[in-house]
Amino acid sequence: MERIQKLFELLAGISAEENARLARAKAIFADRDIDLDVLQLPACWRRKQRTALQ
């Protein structure tokens, strides 16, 4: 299976450096335990009001 993947990467033009960058990005960002439930509300509703209404 790995051999087929490597052949596909050669045909698609994906370089080893690009694979290394992708692996590094996954290592950096995949370990984060992000709570995405907060993003269910639109940003305009999450923001604090800047000025007081009178």
MODELLER restraints for C-alpha pairs under 7 A, 6 or more apart:
rsr = mdl.restraints
at = mdl.atoms
